[in-house]
Amino acid sequence: MTRIGGSGPRVLGLGIVLALTGGIAWAQGPPADSPAPAATPAPAGAPATGADPDVRVVPPPTADEQYDLKVRELEEKVVNLKEKIFRTKTRLLLLKERILNDVIAEAKLVVVHQNEMGASFKPEQVYYRLDGEDLKLLDNATGLLSGRDPVEIFSGNVAPGNHNLTVEMVYRGDSAVFSYMKDYLFRLRANYTFYATKGKVTTLQSIGYLKGDITYDLTTRPSIKFKVSQKSYTKDSASEPEEEGSTEGSE
């Protein structure tokens, strides 16, 4: 056997140390085919791994919360409806103010026809003209003229100042006592001049009536008279004491 230098024992010792170290490392490391350790479950309520920690899951609203929400929605609708009603009332008030101002700036005229002839005279026709212009023509086909209730002929604004109303009434005699009256046709015609005051309502009544008394000849009694009245038309009051007057016209 050939002996190699004096360093042999130290080399041998180093090999033993390495062999021991390698064995310890192998003992500490897991075998290649050993299963991986199971993952520990996260506690309830904790965010999932990789999820945004600021994102929260909101639970659905409860029945009370849904009821409160509906109540608030209804309250908002009621408030909006009240605002619409208020705006509508405001517009109506402004419109009323404007119409009233227009009426006050002008003069309003109301023309009314009335029959007070009695049973001996049957109305057949009436014809009205204002300032030479046709106003209304009415016949008695429906019996409207036979009653004693007033019949409105005209209602509207006119220019302040003097105006002339021309009235024609046609009556036929209809007396059970005086049979000859049925042969008579009475055509009555009358004019009336009046003053329409600015800012006032002038009501003019044209009335067919019997003048005189029973001592008069019945055929001479049919006639026309007029009554005029005025009342102020203001913002504060549309009704004030009337100033009345009457004038008889002639056929």
C-alpha positions as CSV (number, residue, x, y, z in Angstrom):
1,M,0.0,0.0,0.0
2,T,1.3,3.4,-0.9
3,R,0.8,6.1,1.7
4,I,0.0,9.5,0.6
5,G,1.4,12.5,2.6
6,G,0.5,13.4,6.1
7,S,-2.8,15.0,5.2
8,G,-4.8,11.9,4.9
9,P,-6.6,11.8,8.3
10,R,-7.9,15.4,7.9
11,V,-9.4,14.6,4.5
12,L,-11.1,11.6,5.9
13,G,-12.5,13.7,8.8
14,L,-13.9,16.3,6.4
15,G,-15.7,13.6,4.4
16,I,-17.3,12.3,7.5
17,V,-18.5,15.8,8.5
18,L,-20.0,16.4,5.0
19,A,-21.7,13.0,5.1
20,L,-23.2,13.7,8.5
21,T,-24.4,17.2,7.3
22,G,-26.0,15.8,4.2
23,G,-27.9,13.3,6.2
24,I,-29.2,15.9,8.6
25,A,-30.5,18.0,5.6
26,W,-32.2,15.1,4.2
27,A,-33.9,14.3,7.5
28,Q,-35.2,17.9,7.8
29,G,-36.7,18.2,4.2
30,P,-40.1,16.6,3.3
31,P,-40.2,13.7,1.1
32,A,-41.1,14.4,-2.5
33,D,-44.4,12.6,-2.5
34,S,-45.8,14.0,0.8
35,P,-49.2,15.9,0.5
36,A,-49.3,19.7,0.9
37,P,-50.6,21.1,4.1
38,A,-54.4,22.0,4.1
39,A,-55.3,25.7,3.9
40,T,-56.7,27.2,7.1
41,P,-60.3,28.6,6.4
42,A,-60.7,32.4,6.9
43,P,-62.9,33.5,9.7
44,A,-66.5,34.5,9.0
45,G,-66.9,38.1,7.9
46,A,-63.3,38.4,6.8
47,P,-62.7,39.6,3.2
48,A,-61.8,36.9,0.7
49,T,-58.1,36.6,-0.3
50,G,-57.4,39.0,-3.1
51,A,-60.7,41.0,-2.6
52,D,-60.9,44.8,-2.2
53,P,-61.1,45.4,1.6
54,D,-63.2,48.7,0.9
55,V,-66.1,46.8,-0.8
56,R,-69.0,45.9,1.5
57,V,-71.9,43.7,0.7
58,V,-75.1,45.7,1.4
59,P,-78.0,43.6,2.7
60,P,-81.5,44.0,1.0
61,P,-83.8,46.7,2.6
62,T,-86.2,45.5,5.3
63,A,-90.0,45.9,5.1
64,D,-89.9,48.9,7.3
65,E,-87.2,50.6,5.2
66,Q,-89.3,49.9,2.0
67,Y,-92.4,51.4,3.7
68,D,-90.4,54.5,4.7
69,L,-89.1,54.9,1.1
70,K,-92.6,54.7,-0.4
71,V,-93.9,57.3,2.2
72,R,-91.1,59.7,1.2
73,E,-91.9,59.2,-2.5
74,L,-95.6,60.0,-1.8
75,E,-94.7,63.1,0.2
76,E,-92.6,64.4,-2.7
77,K,-95.5,63.8,-5.1
78,V,-97.9,65.6,-2.8
79,V,-95.5,68.6,-2.6
80,N,-95.1,68.8,-6.4
81,L,-98.9,68.6,-6.8
82,K,-99.4,71.4,-4.3
83,E,-96.9,73.6,-6.2
84,K,-98.7,72.9,-9.5
85,I,-102.1,73.9,-7.9
86,F,-100.5,77.1,-6.5
87,R,-99.1,78.1,-9.9
88,T,-102.5,77.4,-11.6
89,K,-104.3,79.5,-9.0
90,T,-101.8,82.3,-9.6
91,R,-102.3,82.2,-13.3
92,L,-106.1,82.3,-12.8
93,L,-105.9,85.3,-10.5
94,L,-103.7,87.1,-13.1
95,L,-106.1,86.3,-15.9
96,K,-109.1,87.5,-13.8
97,E,-107.2,90.7,-13.0
98,R,-106.5,91.3,-16.6
99,I,-110.1,90.7,-17.7
100,L,-111.4,92.9,-14.9
101,N,-109.0,95.7,-16.0
102,D,-110.2,95.4,-19.6
103,V,-113.8,95.6,-18.5
104,I,-113.2,98.7,-16.3
105,A,-111.3,100.3,-19.1
106,E,-114.4,100.0,-21.3
107,A,-118.1,100.1,-20.6
108,K,-120.2,97.0,-20.4
109,L,-123.7,96.8,-21.8
110,V,-126.5,94.3,-21.1
111,V,-129.7,94.4,-23.2
112,V,-132.7,92.5,-21.9
113,H,-136.1,91.9,-23.6
114,Q,-139.2,91.5,-21.4
115,N,-142.9,90.9,-22.3
116,E,-145.6,92.4,-20.1
117,M,-148.4,92.5,-22.7
118,G,-150.8,90.0,-21.1
119,A,-152.9,87.2,-22.6
120,S,-154.6,89.4,-25.1
121,F,-151.4,89.9,-27.2
122,K,-149.3,87.1,-28.5
123,P,-145.6,88.0,-29.4
124,E,-144.4,86.7,-32.7
125,Q,-141.1,88.4,-33.3
126,V,-138.6,90.9,-31.8
127,Y,-135.7,92.7,-33.6
128,Y,-132.9,94.6,-31.9
129,R,-130.3,97.0,-33.5
130,L,-127.6,98.9,-31.7
131,D,-126.1,102.0,-33.3
132,G,-127.6,100.9,-36.7
133,E,-126.0,97.5,-36.5
134,D,-128.0,94.3,-36.2
135,L,-128.0,92.9,-32.7
136,K,-130.5,90.0,-32.6
137,L,-133.6,88.7,-34.3
138,L,-135.9,86.3,-32.3
139,D,-139.1,84.7,-33.2
140,N,-141.5,82.9,-30.9
141,A,-141.3,79.4,-32.5
142,T,-140.2,77.9,-29.2
143,G,-142.5,80.1,-27.0
144,L,-139.5,81.9,-25.5
145,L,-141.0,85.3,-26.0
146,S,-144.4,84.4,-24.5
147,G,-143.1,84.2,-20.9
148,R,-142.6,87.0,-18.5
149,D,-139.0,86.1,-17.7
150,P,-136.4,88.4,-19.1
151,V,-134.6,87.3,-22.2
152,E,-131.0,88.4,-22.6
153,I,-130.4,90.0,-26.0
154,F,-126.8,91.2,-25.7
155,S,-124.0,91.3,-23.1
156,G,-120.6,92.7,-23.9
157,N,-118.2,95.7,-23.9
158,V,-119.0,98.9,-25.8
159,A,-117.1,102.2,-26.1
160,P,-118.0,104.7,-23.4
161,G,-120.4,107.4,-24.6
162,N,-123.8,107.7,-26.2
163,H,-125.5,104.8,-28.0
164,N,-128.9,104.2,-29.6
165,L,-131.0,101.1,-29.3
166,T,-133.7,100.4,-31.9
167,V,-136.4,97.8,-31.0
168,E,-139.2,96.4,-33.2
169,M,-141.8,94.0,-31.7
170,V,-144.5,92.2,-33.5
171,Y,-147.7,91.1,-31.6
172,R,-150.9,89.5,-32.8
173,G,-154.2,90.0,-31.0
174,D,-155.4,86.9,-29.1
175,S,-158.4,87.8,-27.0
176,A,-161.1,85.3,-26.1
177,V,-163.4,88.2,-25.2
178,F,-162.8,90.4,-28.2
179,S,-162.7,88.0,-31.1
180,Y,-162.0,90.8,-33.5
181,M,-158.5,91.2,-31.9
182,K,-157.3,88.1,-33.8
183,D,-157.5,90.1,-37.0
184,Y,-155.0,92.7,-35.7
185,L,-151.2,92.6,-36.1
186,F,-149.3,95.1,-34.1
187,R,-145.9,96.3,-35.2
188,L,-144.3,98.4,-32.5
189,R,-141.1,100.4,-33.0
190,A,-139.1,102.5,-30.5
191,N,-135.7,104.1,-30.1
192,Y,-133.8,104.8,-27.0
193,T,-130.6,106.8,-26.6
194,F,-128.5,106.1,-23.5
195,Y,-125.0,106.8,-22.1
196,A,-122.6,104.0,-21.4
197,T,-120.3,105.1,-18.6
198,K,-116.7,103.9,-18.5
199,G,-116.1,101.3,-15.8
200,K,-119.8,100.6,-15.2
201,V,-122.3,98.0,-16.3
202,T,-125.3,99.5,-18.1
203,T,-128.4,97.3,-18.1
204,L,-131.0,98.3,-20.6
205,Q,-134.5,96.7,-20.5
206,S,-136.8,96.9,-23.4
207,I,-140.4,96.0,-22.3
208,G,-143.5,95.4,-24.3
209,Y,-146.4,96.5,-22.2
210,L,-150.0,98.0,-22.2
211,K,-150.1,101.7,-21.6
212,G,-153.2,103.4,-20.1
213,D,-156.0,101.5,-18.4
214,I,-159.3,99.8,-19.3
215,T,-160.8,103.0,-20.5
216,Y,-158.3,103.1,-23.4
217,D,-159.1,101.4,-26.7
218,L,-157.4,98.0,-26.5
219,T,-155.9,98.4,-30.0
220,T,-154.1,101.6,-28.9
221,R,-152.6,100.2,-25.7
222,P,-149.6,98.1,-26.9
223,S,-146.4,100.1,-26.4
224,I,-142.7,99.8,-25.6
225,K,-140.9,101.3,-22.7
226,F,-137.3,101.2,-21.5
227,K,-135.5,101.0,-18.1
228,V,-131.9,101.7,-17.7
229,S,-129.7,101.0,-14.7
230,Q,-126.0,101.2,-14.0
231,K,-123.7,99.7,-11.4
232,S,-120.0,100.1,-10.8
233,Y,-117.7,97.3,-11.9
234,T,-114.6,97.4,-9.6
235,K,-112.0,95.0,-8.3
236,D,-113.3,95.2,-4.8
237,S,-117.0,94.9,-5.5
238,A,-118.9,93.9,-8.6
239,S,-122.2,94.8,-7.0
240,E,-123.2,98.3,-5.9
241,P,-126.5,100.1,-5.6
242,E,-128.0,100.7,-9.0
243,E,-129.0,104.0,-10.4
244,E,-132.3,103.4,-12.2
245,G,-134.4,105.4,-14.6
246,S,-137.2,104.6,-17.1
247,T,-138.4,106.2,-20.3
248,E,-141.4,105.2,-22.5
249,G,-140.8,104.7,-26.1
250,S,-143.4,104.9,-28.9
251,E,-144.2,102.5,-31.7
